[in-house]
Amino acid sequence: MMEAHGSPRPGPQAPAATKTSDFDYYLPPERIAQTPAEPRDSSRLLVLPRDGGPLQHRRFAEMGDYLREGDLLVGNDSRVIPARLRGRKAGNGGRAEVLLLRRLEPGLWEGLVRPGRRLPVGTIVDIMSSPGCPEAVPLSIEVVGREEGGVRRLRLSSEEGLEEVGEVPLPPYVHTPLADRERYQTVYASAPGSVAAPTAGLHFTPRLMGEMEGRGVRLAFVTLHVGLDSFKPVESEDPALHPIHREWVEVRPETAAAVSEARAEGRRVLAVGTTTVRALEQASLASPGDRVLAAYSGWADLFIRPGYAFRAVDGLVTNFHLPRSTLLMLVCAFARRERALAAYNEAIRAGYRFYSFGDAMLVV
């Protein structure tokens, strides 16, 4: 089992008196994007000034107009793995499906299985090749344990064939098959481990990133492996009772140094996506003494909601998130709840596309 380097001190969390229903809104189903924008940076961008200025409607390709020389833009370089595996039970040949959720150690994962009741501990599933993989890849998965919420512990015979036999799992609200599974990856994805994309980064292109660097904007990256818990609504009316699930984070020394230097010099740090915010803030809380940020490798279980005092982030690039979700609560903590929800209502009125393949918002 991987262990964190350092133990986070209690965070500056003093949540406002809010209920889960305070983060609800109605989204017409036709506003849920089913396919990604082409090209990536042609998506729309709603600009929300933190100082209370008016909303602005732009295109993502124009985001550089809101950045300054010396700004530090930090993205999440986690790569989505083909975590959906289809196979047959060893012995009787019954169909089975496995969804890998979280890598605990080499060869040992947490995941979901279907049909759950027919796959008890001790069951072995022989994985079949995916439609795009004509040659069989020997891979079997054994159910070795049960956890809360229907989660299973799974032992893989090998991890080498995952790319060939697995399918990229799309969010449950996306019903249109993806023609090119690279469109559910950021252009800078390099660290395999997520089962859902850090979607705010899907809008970037190499050309746009090059233009930003040409303006003096600096780029850095963290790794946070996204789990499916990101899509789960908060069911308790008291958000504090919601069990936030942990995700693996790595903030490398060079990124920690870049963030610390930017903050010390009064330059802005902009996070690309809520996953990057969680990674940076988790690392900041674990940093010793008065340091803004030190390198961190471990689990993130930080639940950011209104009342949280941000330590490392000055701006946020984000997609539009599900109602009653922890991601929307984070955005409301950063932009103020009333103002953030007003921006969501304006985006709905103006015909923006929502969720993973939808449009973006810049809070700065």
C-alpha positions as CSV (number, residue, x, y, z in Angstrom):
1,M,0.0,0.0,0.0
2,M,1.3,3.5,-0.9
3,E,1.7,5.8,2.0
4,A,1.6,9.6,2.2
5,H,4.8,11.5,2.7
6,G,3.8,13.6,5.7
7,S,0.5,13.9,7.5
8,P,-1.9,16.7,6.6
9,R,-2.6,19.1,9.4
10,P,-6.2,20.1,10.0
11,G,-7.3,22.4,7.2
12,P,-8.7,26.0,7.5
13,Q,-12.2,24.7,7.1
14,A,-15.0,26.6,8.6
15,P,-17.9,25.7,6.4
16,A,-20.8,28.2,6.1
17,A,-24.2,27.0,7.3
18,T,-25.3,25.5,4.0
19,K,-27.4,22.5,3.0
20,T,-26.9,20.1,0.1
21,S,-30.1,21.5,-1.4
22,D,-28.4,24.9,-1.5
23,F,-26.3,23.5,-4.4
24,D,-29.2,22.3,-6.5
25,Y,-30.3,23.6,-9.9
26,Y,-32.3,22.4,-12.8
27,L,-30.5,21.5,-16.0
28,P,-32.5,20.7,-19.2
29,P,-31.3,17.3,-20.4
30,E,-30.5,18.8,-23.8
31,R,-27.8,20.9,-22.2
32,I,-25.7,17.8,-21.3
33,A,-23.0,17.6,-23.9
34,Q,-22.7,14.2,-25.6
35,T,-19.7,14.8,-27.8
36,P,-16.6,16.9,-27.4
37,A,-16.2,20.2,-29.2
38,E,-14.1,20.3,-32.4
39,P,-11.5,21.7,-32.2
40,R,-10.9,21.4,-28.5
41,D,-10.5,25.1,-27.9
42,S,-13.6,26.1,-29.8
43,S,-15.8,25.5,-26.7
44,R,-17.4,28.4,-25.1
45,L,-15.9,30.2,-22.0
46,L,-17.9,32.0,-19.4
47,V,-15.6,34.4,-17.5
48,L,-16.6,35.0,-13.9
49,P,-14.6,37.9,-12.2
50,R,-14.0,37.2,-8.5
51,D,-14.1,41.0,-7.9
52,G,-17.8,41.1,-8.8
53,G,-17.5,42.4,-12.3
54,P,-20.0,41.4,-15.0
55,L,-19.9,38.0,-16.6
56,Q,-18.3,37.8,-20.1
57,H,-19.0,35.3,-22.9
58,R,-16.0,34.2,-24.8
59,R,-14.4,31.2,-26.6
60,F,-11.8,29.1,-24.8
61,A,-9.2,29.9,-27.5
62,E,-9.4,33.5,-26.1
63,M,-8.6,32.6,-22.5
64,G,-5.1,34.0,-22.9
65,D,-6.7,37.5,-22.9
66,Y,-7.4,37.0,-19.2
67,L,-3.9,35.9,-18.2
68,R,-0.9,38.0,-17.3
69,E,2.8,37.6,-17.8
70,G,4.1,35.6,-14.9
71,D,0.9,33.7,-14.2
72,L,1.4,30.1,-13.3
73,L,-1.2,27.7,-14.9
74,V,-1.2,24.3,-13.2
75,G,-2.9,21.2,-14.8
76,N,-3.6,17.6,-13.9
77,D,-1.5,15.3,-16.1
78,S,-3.3,12.1,-15.1
79,R,-4.3,9.8,-17.9
80,V,-7.6,7.9,-18.1
81,I,-7.0,4.1,-18.2
82,P,-9.2,1.7,-20.1
83,A,-10.8,0.6,-16.8
84,R,-13.9,-1.2,-18.1
85,L,-13.2,-4.9,-18.7
86,R,-15.5,-7.5,-20.0
87,G,-15.0,-11.2,-19.5
88,R,-16.5,-14.6,-18.5
89,K,-16.4,-16.4,-15.2
90,A,-13.9,-19.2,-15.0
91,G,-15.8,-22.5,-14.8
92,N,-19.3,-21.7,-16.1
93,G,-18.5,-19.1,-18.7
94,G,-21.1,-16.6,-17.4
95,R,-20.7,-13.0,-18.6
96,A,-19.1,-10.6,-16.2
97,E,-17.9,-7.0,-16.2
98,V,-15.2,-5.3,-14.1
99,L,-14.7,-1.6,-13.6
100,L,-11.4,-0.7,-12.0
101,L,-11.6,2.3,-9.7
102,R,-8.4,2.7,-7.7
103,R,-4.9,1.1,-7.8
104,L,-3.8,0.1,-4.3
105,E,-0.5,-1.5,-5.2
106,P,0.9,-3.3,-8.3
107,G,-1.7,-5.8,-9.3
108,L,-4.2,-5.0,-6.6
109,W,-7.1,-2.7,-7.3
110,E,-10.5,-1.6,-5.9
111,G,-13.3,-1.9,-8.4
112,L,-16.9,-2.7,-9.1
113,V,-18.1,-6.0,-10.6
114,R,-21.3,-7.0,-12.4
115,P,-23.4,-9.1,-11.7
116,G,-22.2,-8.4,-8.1
117,R,-24.2,-11.2,-6.4
118,R,-22.9,-13.8,-8.8
119,L,-19.2,-12.8,-8.3
120,P,-18.4,-13.7,-4.7
121,V,-14.9,-13.6,-3.2
122,G,-12.8,-16.3,-4.9
123,T,-14.4,-15.8,-8.3
124,I,-12.0,-15.6,-11.3
125,V,-12.9,-13.7,-14.4
126,D,-11.1,-14.3,-17.7
127,I,-11.0,-11.0,-19.5
128,M,-12.0,-10.9,-23.2
129,S,-10.3,-8.7,-25.8
130,S,-12.1,-5.4,-26.6
131,P,-13.7,-5.0,-30.1
132,G,-10.7,-2.9,-31.2
133,C,-8.2,-5.6,-30.1
134,P,-8.3,-8.6,-32.6
135,E,-5.7,-10.6,-30.7
136,A,-6.4,-12.2,-27.3
137,V,-4.4,-10.9,-24.4
138,P,-4.1,-13.3,-21.4
139,L,-5.6,-11.5,-18.4
140,S,-7.6,-12.8,-15.5
141,I,-9.0,-11.0,-12.4
142,E,-9.7,-12.6,-9.0
143,V,-12.2,-11.2,-6.5
144,V,-10.2,-11.3,-3.3
145,G,-12.2,-9.1,-0.9
146,R,-15.4,-7.0,-0.3
147,E,-15.6,-3.4,0.9
148,E,-18.4,-1.0,1.7
149,G,-20.7,0.3,-1.1
150,G,-20.3,-2.8,-3.3
151,V,-16.6,-2.2,-3.9
152,R,-14.5,-5.3,-4.4
153,R,-10.7,-5.9,-4.0
154,L,-9.4,-7.3,-7.2
155,R,-6.1,-9.1,-8.0
156,L,-5.0,-8.9,-11.6
157,S,-2.8,-11.6,-13.1
158,S,-1.0,-8.8,-15.1
159,E,-1.4,-5.1,-15.8
160,E,0.5,-5.2,-19.1
161,G,-2.6,-5.9,-21.2
162,L,-5.0,-3.3,-19.9
163,E,-4.5,-0.9,-22.8
164,E,-5.3,-3.6,-25.3
165,V,-8.3,-5.3,-23.6
166,G,-10.0,-2.5,-21.7
167,E,-12.5,0.2,-22.7
168,V,-12.3,3.8,-21.6
169,P,-15.3,4.3,-19.2
170,L,-17.4,7.4,-20.1
171,P,-19.5,9.2,-17.5
172,P,-23.0,7.7,-17.0
173,Y,-24.7,10.8,-18.6
174,V,-22.8,10.4,-21.9
175,H,-24.8,8.1,-24.2
176,T,-23.0,8.7,-27.5
177,P,-20.0,6.4,-28.2
178,L,-16.7,8.1,-28.5
179,A,-15.2,7.8,-32.0
180,D,-11.7,8.5,-30.7
181,R,-10.9,7.7,-27.1
182,E,-8.0,10.2,-27.1
183,R,-10.7,12.9,-27.0
184,Y,-11.4,11.8,-23.4
185,Q,-7.7,12.6,-22.6
186,T,-6.0,16.0,-22.2
187,V,-3.3,16.7,-24.7
188,Y,-0.8,16.7,-21.8
189,A,-2.0,13.4,-20.1
190,S,1.0,11.3,-19.2
191,A,0.5,9.5,-15.9
192,P,-2.0,6.6,-16.2
193,G,-4.4,6.1,-13.3
194,S,-7.7,7.9,-13.7
195,V,-11.1,6.3,-14.5
196,A,-12.5,9.7,-15.4
197,A,-10.9,12.6,-17.2
198,P,-9.9,15.9,-15.5
199,T,-12.3,17.5,-17.9
200,A,-11.3,21.2,-17.5
201,G,-8.1,20.3,-19.3
202,L,-9.9,18.8,-22.4
203,H,-10.2,22.3,-23.9
204,F,-6.4,22.9,-24.2
205,T,-4.5,22.4,-27.5
206,P,-0.8,22.5,-28.0
207,R,-1.2,25.7,-30.0
208,L,-3.1,27.4,-27.2
209,M,-0.6,26.3,-24.6
210,G,2.2,27.6,-26.8
211,E,0.5,30.9,-27.2
212,M,0.2,31.2,-23.5
213,E,3.8,30.5,-22.9
214,G,4.6,33.1,-25.6
215,R,2.8,35.6,-23.4
216,G,4.9,34.7,-20.4
217,V,2.5,32.4,-18.7
218,R,4.2,29.5,-17.0
219,L,2.9,25.9,-17.0
220,A,3.3,23.2,-14.3
221,F,1.5,19.9,-13.6
222,V,0.3,17.8,-10.7
223,T,-1.1,14.3,-10.8
224,L,-4.4,13.4,-9.2
225,H,-6.0,10.1,-10.3
226,V,-9.7,10.8,-10.7
227,G,-12.2,8.2,-9.4
228,L,-15.9,7.7,-10.2
229,D,-16.8,9.2,-6.8
230,S,-16.5,12.6,-8.6
231,F,-19.9,11.9,-10.2
232,K,-21.7,10.9,-7.0
233,P,-24.2,13.4,-5.7
234,V,-24.2,14.3,-2.1
235,E,-27.2,12.4,-0.6
236,S,-27.1,13.8,2.9
237,E,-28.8,17.1,3.5
238,D,-25.8,18.0,5.7
239,P,-22.7,18.0,3.4
240,A,-20.5,17.4,6.4
241,L,-21.9,13.9,6.6
242,H,-20.9,13.0,3.1
243,P,-18.1,10.5,3.0
244,I,-15.5,12.0,0.7
245,H,-13.4,9.3,-1.0
246,R,-9.7,9.6,-1.3
247,E,-7.7,9.9,-4.6
248,W,-4.0,9.5,-5.2
249,V,-2.0,12.7,-5.6
250,E,1.5,13.6,-6.5
251,V,2.8,17.1,-6.4
252,R,6.4,17.0,-7.6
253,P,9.1,19.2,-6.2
254,E,9.4,21.4,-9.3
255,T,5.7,22.1,-9.2
256,A,5.7,22.8,-5.5
257,A,8.7,25.2,-6.0
258,A,6.9,27.0,-8.9
259,V,3.8,27.5,-6.9
260,S,5.6,28.7,-3.8
261,E,7.7,31.2,-5.9
262,A,4.7,32.5,-7.7
263,R,2.9,33.2,-4.4
264,A,5.9,34.8,-2.8
265,E,6.4,37.1,-5.8
266,G,2.7,38.1,-6.0
267,R,2.1,36.2,-9.2
268,R,-1.2,34.4,-9.7
269,V,-1.6,30.6,-9.6
270,L,-4.5,29.3,-11.7
271,A,-5.7,25.7,-11.4
272,V,-7.0,23.8,-14.4
273,G,-9.9,21.9,-12.9
274,T,-11.2,21.0,-9.4
275,T,-8.9,18.0,-9.3
276,T,-5.9,20.4,-9.5
277,V,-7.3,22.6,-6.8
278,R,-7.7,19.5,-4.5
279,A,-4.1,18.4,-5.2
280,L,-2.6,21.8,-4.5
281,E,-4.6,22.5,-1.4
282,Q,-4.0,19.0,0.0
283,A,-0.3,19.4,-0.5
284,S,-0.4,22.9,1.0
285,L,-2.1,21.6,4.2
286,A,0.6,18.9,4.4
287,S,3.4,21.4,4.0
288,P,5.6,22.1,7.0
289,G,5.6,25.4,8.9
290,D,4.7,28.5,6.9
291,R,5.6,27.1,3.5
292,V,2.9,27.6,0.9
293,L,3.6,24.3,-0.8
294,A,6.0,21.4,-0.4
295,A,6.2,18.3,-2.5
296,Y,3.6,15.8,-1.6
297,S,2.8,12.2,-2.5
298,G,-0.1,10.5,-0.9
299,W,-3.9,10.4,-0.7
300,A,-6.2,13.4,-1.1
301,D,-9.4,13.3,1.0
302,L,-10.0,17.1,1.3
303,F,-13.6,18.1,1.0
304,I,-13.7,21.8,0.0
305,R,-17.0,23.6,0.5
306,P,-18.0,27.1,1.3
307,G,-16.1,28.5,4.3
308,Y,-12.7,27.0,3.1
309,A,-9.8,29.4,3.1
310,F,-7.7,28.7,-0.1
311,R,-4.0,28.7,0.4
312,A,-2.5,28.0,-3.0
313,V,-4.9,28.9,-5.7
314,D,-5.9,32.4,-7.1
315,G,-7.9,31.4,-10.3
316,L,-9.8,28.4,-11.6
317,V,-10.6,27.0,-15.0
318,T,-13.5,24.5,-14.7
319,N,-16.3,22.8,-16.5
320,F,-19.9,23.0,-15.4
321,H,-20.7,20.4,-12.7
322,L,-23.6,18.2,-11.6
323,P,-26.1,19.6,-9.1
324,R,-25.5,18.6,-5.4
325,S,-22.0,17.4,-6.2
326,T,-18.8,17.9,-4.3
327,L,-17.3,19.6,-7.4
328,L,-20.0,22.2,-7.5
329,M,-19.5,22.9,-3.8
330,L,-15.8,23.5,-4.4
331,V,-16.6,26.0,-7.2
332,C,-19.1,27.7,-4.8
333,A,-16.4,27.9,-2.1
334,F,-14.0,29.6,-4.6
335,A,-16.4,32.0,-6.3
336,R,-19.1,32.4,-3.6
337,R,-22.2,30.3,-3.8
338,E,-24.8,32.9,-4.9
339,R,-22.5,34.3,-7.6
340,A,-21.5,30.8,-8.9
341,L,-25.1,29.6,-9.1
342,A,-26.1,32.8,-10.8
343,A,-23.4,32.2,-13.4
344,Y,-24.7,28.6,-13.9
345,N,-28.2,30.0,-14.5
346,E,-26.8,32.5,-17.0
347,A,-24.9,29.6,-18.8
348,I,-28.1,27.6,-19.1
349,R,-30.0,30.6,-20.4
350,A,-27.3,31.3,-23.0
351,G,-27.2,27.7,-24.2
352,Y,-23.9,26.5,-22.8
353,R,-23.1,22.8,-22.9
354,F,-22.6,21.2,-19.5
355,Y,-20.6,18.4,-17.8
356,S,-17.5,16.5,-19.1
357,F,-17.7,17.3,-22.8
358,G,-19.3,20.7,-22.2
359,D,-18.1,24.3,-22.1
360,A,-15.9,25.9,-19.5
361,M,-15.8,28.7,-16.9
362,L,-12.9,30.9,-15.9
363,V,-13.1,32.3,-12.3
364,V,-10.3,34.9,-11.9
